[in-house]
Amino acid sequence: MNKQVAIVTGAGRGIGKGIAENLIKKGYKVALADILEDVLTVGESFGDELTAKGYQLDIRNKDQVKSFMEEVNSHFGSVNILVNVAGTCNRKAFSEMTLEDWDLDVATNMTGTFLMCQSAIYPYMKEAGFGRIVNIASVSGLTGGVGPVYEDGSGGRSGIAYAASKAGVINMTKWIAREVGKYGITCNAIAPGVIRTEMTKDAYYDFSNQPIQKWGEPQDIATAVNFLVSKESSFITGVCLNVDGGSTMV
């Protein structure tokens, strides 16, 4: 039975929740973190607190992140695995986006990921001589932001702040991978395509240019995470794995 300790942010719903559930089934001890209070109930739904526990956390807040890491270390033991899923996406048009809109996406998607990585690596993963980090980016960070169309008519493209910040996450991942490989730590990214979650359940997407013409599911991302956090992936680092039905190859 796997007794490694994993942290999953954005675990209150959607992709993050699916990843956390999958890791728990694989035998990991999992700390589920989310800014939404719902994560506390989600954590409880998995049963034993020695297996899974929910934490309400604002990943943009350096002090909260530090305290959270200390609490996880005290409760579960030293963190071995970090999966950064938490993010925001403002779909306003470029002409209508305010600086506040921009700052929120960048602070959550980039700064929050930076703080979580830094706090997990130093000191915990470095001292252990082992670590697996997976940052959930987006194909928007590669393409400039193609996306589904929502009921209110918005969408078609993700917002500029989202696309820019996810591109930043991909390159941050590569930078971290170069620094921490000597400590036995790998750092990779996953770029999901259109995934069916609570947020996209009523959205429309044109699959005519996507080879696998269907929505992805949270389980598709969770399966990719399973491999990248395993010991079998020890020679893979600095990679962005596109889980997108082939949409970025056409």
Secondary structure, 3 states (H helix, E strand, C coil): CCCCEEEEECCCCHHHHHHHHHHHHCCCEEEEEECCCHHHHHHHHCCCCCCEEEEECCCCCHHHHHHHHHHHHHHCCCCCEEEECCCCCCCCCCCCCCHHHHHHHHHHHHHHHHHHHHHHHHHHHHHHCCEEEEEECCCHHHHCCEEEECCCCCEEECCHHHHHHHHHHHHHHHHHHHHHHHHCEEEEEEEECCECCCCCCCCECCCCCCCCCCCECHHHHHHHHHHHCCHHHCCCCCCEEEECCCHHHC
